[in-house]
Structure formats: structure tokens, C-alpha cells
Amino acid sequence: MADKITVLLVDDHALVRRGFRRLLEDDPSIVVVGEGSNGDEAIQLMKELSPHVVVMDAAMPGTNGLAAEILALADAGLRERVLAARRKQSADVLARAAGLPARLRELLNKKS
């Protein structure tokens, strides 16, 4: 799995997670390593699985995606990965992982 992009999916709707999983796993260079349904699960799974990319809904009941990101920033073990992802343009990182063409990535970056 070292040569594959690992992805964690976090959304409170199982149907959304399933849809993302199917789209991402069409690319042989991507593997979905886990799924969570809230921010608390996201933090725990980030620690356990150390994914390259986390696709997380910002608006979930309980600990939402934004709160989970703040909690991850407070955790020394996760801080560097969150900050590294923030330094890169998140939309571009996900777009590359999903294999979107360069022109589409440029359009996403303009909106980010």
C-alpha cells in the first residue's frame, strides 16, 4: 500500500461515503482505508490509520468536520499533517488524488 494514496472518508451519510468510495476506488492508485460518521471518529481514525488524505464533511451532527480539524491541530501527532494539507490547496490535493485533469484542477483552485 506504500505506493497508493490512502484516503479516509468522514460523512454522517453512509450513501455519500459509499459514493465517494466507489469513485475513488475506480483509480487503482487510491485505496480508501477507513470511514467515519462524525468528527470524533475522524480524529480516532486519523490517529490509527494515518491516511494521506481525509475527505470530511464540514457540517455533521456532534463534532463536525471543522471542529475535528481544530482538534487535530491541537494533537501534536496530527498537527504536522493538517498544517501540511492546509499549506497545499486542499481542493487541488483531492482533485489530483481523484485524477482530475489539470484544467479542471485550475478551475477548482480559482474557486478555493
Backbone bond lengths (Angstrom), bond angles and torsions (degrees), N, CA, C in turn:
res aa  C-N    CA-C-N  psi(-1)  N-CA   C-N-CA  omega(-1)  CA-C   N-CA-C  phi
1 M - - - 1.451 - - 1.523 111.22 -
2 A 1.336 118.32 -5.26 1.454 122.01 -176.68 1.520 112.26 -61.82
3 D 1.329 117.91 -30.83 1.453 120.61 -178.41 1.525 112.83 -90.99
4 K 1.311 117.66 2.44 1.467 121.59 -179.21 1.523 110.48 -105.12
5 I 1.328 115.27 152.92 1.460 121.48 174.36 1.519 107.14 -83.55
6 T 1.331 116.71 122.55 1.461 120.30 -179.38 1.530 109.58 -95.66
7 V 1.326 115.49 137.25 1.463 121.18 -174.82 1.522 109.95 -129.66
8 L 1.331 115.53 137.72 1.459 123.24 172.15 1.519 107.17 -110.56
9 L 1.327 117.23 129.34 1.455 122.73 178.65 1.522 109.80 -105.72
10 V 1.341 116.35 130.43 1.466 120.17 179.35 1.522 108.94 -134.87
11 D 1.310 115.41 114.08 1.457 122.46 177.52 1.518 106.96 -157.94
12 D 1.337 116.12 146.42 1.458 118.70 -178.80 1.525 112.63 -77.91
13 H 1.314 118.17 -5.76 1.462 121.97 178.22 1.529 109.73 -107.71
14 A 1.326 116.07 115.12 1.467 120.84 -178.90 1.526 111.92 -59.58
15 L 1.311 117.17 -34.20 1.463 120.96 -179.86 1.537 111.02 -63.97
16 V 1.319 116.98 -39.47 1.469 121.31 177.72 1.527 109.84 -65.03
17 R 1.334 116.08 -46.32 1.472 119.17 178.48 1.520 110.81 -60.07
18 R 1.318 117.12 -42.94 1.466 121.42 -179.81 1.530 110.83 -62.12
19 G 1.335 116.40 -42.00 1.460 120.57 178.89 1.519 112.13 -63.30
20 F 1.341 116.56 -45.98 1.464 120.12 177.08 1.524 110.99 -61.24
21 R 1.331 116.18 -43.51 1.466 120.21 -179.61 1.530 110.44 -57.75
22 R 1.329 116.33 -48.12 1.469 119.74 -178.59 1.518 111.75 -62.72
23 L 1.317 116.97 -41.62 1.467 120.17 178.42 1.525 111.60 -64.33
24 L 1.305 116.21 -46.79 1.470 120.15 -176.23 1.523 111.92 -69.51
25 E 1.325 116.64 -39.29 1.459 118.88 -176.13 1.528 113.31 -76.50
26 D 1.336 117.59 -3.59 1.463 120.15 170.50 1.525 110.72 -67.60
27 D 1.336 115.66 -22.52 1.464 121.10 178.51 1.528 108.38 -93.07
28 P 1.329 118.27 119.22 1.464 120.25 -176.80 1.534 114.19 -65.93
29 S 1.328 117.58 -12.02 1.468 119.49 179.72 1.527 112.08 -90.83
30 I 1.341 117.38 1.59 1.467 121.85 -178.16 1.523 109.33 -120.39
31 V 1.328 115.63 137.30 1.456 120.54 173.93 1.534 108.62 -133.05
32 V 1.327 116.17 129.16 1.463 121.57 175.78 1.526 106.39 -83.29
33 V 1.333 115.92 117.10 1.466 120.65 -174.21 1.523 112.96 -94.50
34 G 1.338 117.07 -13.28 1.455 118.29 180.00 1.506 112.02 -174.63
35 E 1.337 114.48 166.96 1.456 122.19 178.89 1.514 109.31 -139.06
36 G 1.321 115.54 144.16 1.450 121.72 175.17 1.510 109.61 -136.54
37 S 1.337 116.29 161.83 1.458 119.71 -177.32 1.528 113.42 -115.93
38 N 1.338 117.48 1.78 1.469 120.33 176.57 1.532 109.61 -158.42
39 G 1.317 115.15 172.91 1.455 120.36 -176.67 1.515 114.06 -64.26
40 D 1.323 117.27 -35.60 1.465 120.12 178.79 1.531 110.71 -62.92
41 E 1.335 115.55 -44.05 1.467 119.35 176.65 1.526 110.34 -64.14
42 A 1.325 117.03 -37.27 1.468 121.02 -179.94 1.521 110.78 -58.90
43 I 1.323 117.00 -47.27 1.468 120.92 -179.29 1.521 110.03 -61.24
44 Q 1.327 116.82 -47.88 1.465 120.77 -179.32 1.531 111.13 -61.44
45 L 1.324 117.00 -44.89 1.462 120.59 -178.89 1.533 111.55 -68.92
46 M 1.340 117.61 -34.29 1.469 119.50 175.78 1.523 110.43 -60.93
47 K 1.330 116.27 -41.31 1.463 120.51 179.15 1.527 111.34 -67.09
48 E 1.327 116.74 -43.45 1.461 121.08 -176.59 1.523 113.42 -73.50
49 L 1.333 117.11 -39.68 1.458 121.08 -169.58 1.528 115.06 -102.94
50 S 1.322 117.83 -20.62 1.475 122.91 -178.10 1.532 113.00 46.82
51 P 1.337 117.43 56.17 1.467 119.08 -178.83 1.530 111.82 -70.16
52 H 1.328 115.84 156.29 1.463 120.29 175.07 1.529 110.53 -71.68
53 V 1.336 116.24 -37.11 1.469 122.37 -175.27 1.526 108.72 -133.04
54 V 1.342 115.53 138.84 1.463 121.38 172.63 1.520 107.31 -118.49
55 V 1.330 116.47 120.72 1.459 121.95 174.99 1.520 104.94 -100.72
56 M 1.358 116.30 111.13 1.460 119.48 -171.35 1.524 110.96 -133.83
57 D 1.320 114.93 133.38 1.460 122.63 174.70 1.523 108.22 -66.89
58 A 1.328 116.64 134.00 1.462 119.94 178.62 1.526 111.84 -77.57
59 A 1.320 118.01 -28.17 1.461 121.99 -174.32 1.525 110.57 -114.83
60 M 1.331 115.34 90.49 1.467 121.39 176.44 1.520 107.91 -125.33
61 P 1.327 117.44 154.42 1.464 119.23 175.10 1.532 110.36 -64.46
62 G 1.308 116.49 154.61 1.467 120.28 -179.05 1.514 109.92 73.39
63 T 1.306 116.26 -135.61 1.463 120.62 177.91 1.520 107.69 -75.66
64 N 1.335 116.25 106.83 1.456 119.82 -176.91 1.531 111.25 -81.11
65 G 1.316 116.35 178.57 1.455 121.18 -176.48 1.510 114.22 -62.53
66 L 1.330 116.97 -37.16 1.466 119.44 179.48 1.525 110.87 -68.93
67 A 1.320 116.67 -42.36 1.468 120.10 177.29 1.523 110.54 -64.22
68 A 1.336 116.88 -38.68 1.467 120.33 178.92 1.521 110.77 -63.35
69 E 1.336 116.85 -37.59 1.459 119.18 177.67 1.523 110.63 -64.62
70 I 1.316 117.15 -40.76 1.467 120.78 178.20 1.523 110.09 -64.27
71 L 1.331 117.52 -42.24 1.467 120.69 177.30 1.527 110.99 -63.09
72 A 1.324 116.51 -38.39 1.470 120.41 178.04 1.518 110.40 -64.99
73 L 1.332 117.32 -36.96 1.467 120.85 177.58 1.529 111.33 -65.13
74 A 1.340 116.27 -31.81 1.461 120.55 179.60 1.523 112.27 -76.25
75 D 1.310 117.41 -17.97 1.461 122.49 -179.45 1.528 108.91 -90.33
76 A 1.317 116.13 117.59 1.470 120.40 -176.05 1.526 112.24 -56.86
77 G 1.329 117.35 -35.00 1.459 120.45 -178.33 1.520 113.54 -70.44
78 L 1.331 117.35 -23.91 1.463 121.19 -178.06 1.532 112.74 -104.41
79 R 1.331 116.59 -18.85 1.468 121.36 -172.40 1.521 113.32 -53.75
80 E 1.325 117.21 -47.93 1.466 120.10 -176.67 1.519 111.76 -61.91
81 R 1.315 117.07 -39.96 1.470 119.54 -179.70 1.521 111.54 -68.47
82 V 1.338 117.18 -39.67 1.460 120.06 179.61 1.522 109.68 -67.03
83 L 1.312 117.11 -44.94 1.462 120.09 179.97 1.520 111.24 -65.06
84 A 1.317 117.46 -38.12 1.468 120.23 178.11 1.521 109.87 -63.17
85 A 1.316 117.29 -41.35 1.458 120.57 179.23 1.518 110.84 -66.70
86 R 1.327 116.63 -35.95 1.462 120.32 179.32 1.532 110.84 -70.10
87 R 1.325 116.51 -34.78 1.461 119.26 178.95 1.522 110.30 -65.39
88 K 1.311 116.08 -35.68 1.460 120.37 174.73 1.523 106.29 -84.10
89 Q 1.263 117.56 156.04 1.460 119.10 178.74 1.518 108.46 -79.14
90 S 1.335 114.65 115.07 1.460 121.30 -173.11 1.525 112.99 -53.94
91 A 1.308 117.24 -43.11 1.461 119.58 -179.32 1.523 110.37 -61.87
92 D 1.325 116.67 -39.36 1.462 120.08 -179.49 1.523 110.90 -67.84
93 V 1.327 117.68 -39.79 1.463 121.28 178.94 1.525 110.09 -60.09
94 L 1.324 116.92 -48.22 1.456 120.48 -179.52 1.526 110.40 -67.34
95 A 1.331 116.81 -40.68 1.465 120.23 -179.70 1.523 110.95 -61.79
96 R 1.328 117.35 -41.17 1.465 120.60 177.18 1.526 110.18 -64.98
97 A 1.341 115.92 -43.08 1.466 119.77 179.89 1.521 110.70 -61.63
98 A 1.329 116.26 -34.55 1.461 120.58 -179.88 1.525 111.98 -83.62
99 G 1.357 116.56 -5.10 1.458 120.64 177.22 1.520 114.45 76.18
100 L 1.335 116.90 26.47 1.460 119.20 179.29 1.530 110.42 -70.79
101 P 1.318 117.58 146.21 1.460 120.94 179.49 1.529 111.95 -60.96
102 A 1.319 116.26 153.89 1.468 122.33 -176.81 1.528 111.83 -55.32
103 R 1.311 118.56 -41.14 1.468 121.30 -177.95 1.532 110.86 -62.77
104 L 1.310 117.11 -40.87 1.454 120.83 178.35 1.527 110.25 -67.13
105 R 1.325 117.76 -38.34 1.476 121.43 177.39 1.524 110.04 -62.60
106 E 1.327 117.32 -38.87 1.463 120.94 178.26 1.518 110.47 -61.92
107 L 1.315 116.97 -43.09 1.458 120.56 178.63 1.529 111.17 -63.61
108 L 1.320 117.41 -41.49 1.466 120.96 177.45 1.523 111.01 -62.04
109 N 1.324 117.13 -41.90 1.461 120.76 -179.60 1.509 112.06 -64.50
110 K 1.321 118.22 -34.33 1.464 120.91 178.45 1.506 111.09 -65.96
111 K 1.338 117.10 -31.37 1.457 121.30 -179.46 1.520 111.91 -84.90
112 S 1.354 118.46 -17.20 1.472 121.99 -176.79 1.516 110.94 -78.43
